[in-house]
Amino acid sequence: MMSTQAIPAKPTYREIELALIAVIKAGILYKKPKDGKFMLCYKQRIIKLRQAEEPENFVLETAQSILPNETKYQQILENYKIWYSKEPKLLSAINKLYSTHCGGSSVSSGITKSSFLTKDLSDSLPSSSISQYKTG
């Protein structure tokens, strides 16, 4: 009998946008300075997402750059646990954002391989670029 394994869906730009907004709302709740580095960073991410010509691709590219592998993902979560341990709603919102970037995988169950983290880069390269790197 074949086992079926749930493959997490790629996050939509709407899901990421809502998660970013939740982080900003939590920042407001904890009185983070509106012009501070924390709030400006998340505001800027929303602006860039909304201005992207292809928001779905932008989400995937952003996820790949901020979460290139499971080790980095775990490191980021550990850092946030330390930094925001006294701000549980903010920590929860940030965890949800990163979990959403990982294709909906649960933070508590760890990261699962999803297509945007293990994307084959040869899909995005022109065939002439690929052929120059082939050996033999």
N, C-alpha and C positions, 0 to 999 in steps of 0.2 A: 504494500500500500504506500502511495506517495504521501509524504508529509507536506503540508502546506504551511508556509511561513509568511506571516504578514510583512509586506514590504511597505515601509512608510511612504506616504505620498509626499511629493515635493511641496514645499510650502508655497502658498500663493502670496502675491504681494499684499493682498488685503489682510491676510493673517499676520504678516510681518508688520504691516502698518498699525494694526490694532495692538499688537504686542509692544511696539515702540511707543504708542500713545499711552498704554498702561504704565510703562516705565516713567514717562514724563509725569503722569498723574500721581504716581507714587512719589516721585521727586518733589512735586508740589506739596503733597501731604507731609513730607518730612522737612519742608521748608528749605529745600536746596535752592541756592541763589539762581534766579532765572537767567542771569548772565554769566553764571559760573561754568566752568569747563564741562562738568557732568551734564547739565541741562542743554548746553549749546551743542554738545556732541550728539545727543539723541535727537534734538530738533533738526540738526543738519542732516542726519540720516533720513528723517521723514521727508525733508525738502528734496533731497537727492532722489529718493524713491518716487516721489510724486512727479518729479521732472523727467524721470527716465523715459526714453522713447519706448523701450521694451521692459516694463517693470518686472515681468516674470524672470527674464534673463538677468536683470540687475540684481534681483534677490539671490539667484543662484551664484552669481559672481561674487557678491558680497559674502555669502555664506562660505564660499571656498576660500576667500581671503582671510576672514576672521577665524574660521574653524577648519584649518587644513587637514587635521587628523584628530583622532580620539585623544591622544596625549595632550594636545593643545586645548581641546575642549575641557578635559578634566582639570587642567591647570587653571584655566579661566574660571571655572566654577569654584574651585578651591579658593582662589584669590577673592572672588566676590563674597564667599562665605565669611572670610576674615574681615574684609572691608565693611560689609553691610550687615554684620551679625546683630547689631542693635536696631536695625531698620528692616524688620521681617517682611513687610509688604513690598518694599523696594526690592529686596533680595528675591522674593517670589516672582515679581514682575520681570526681573532680569533673567531669572532661571527659565521662565516661560518663553521669553524672547529667544534665548539660545536653544532651548528645546525645539521651538518652532523652526528655527534655522536648520536644525538637524533633521528636518522632515517629520516632525511630530513625535520623535522618540521620547520616551519618558526620561526625565532627568534621573529618577531613582533607579531605573533599570539600565542606565548607561546608554551610550550612543550605539546605534546600529548602523551598519553600512548602508548608506543610501546613495542613490545615484549621483547626487550633486557633490558628495565628498570624494567619490571614487571615479569621477567623470573621466572618460578617456579623452585626453587632450588632443589626440589626433583627429577627433571630430571637428575641432575648431581650426585646424591648420589646413592651408591649401595643400593639395596633393604634391605639388612641387617641393614644398618645404619638408614633407615627410620623407620623400624619396632621397633627399640629400643626407638624411641621417641613418638610412638603412645600411647595414653592413653585409658584406659577402655578396 
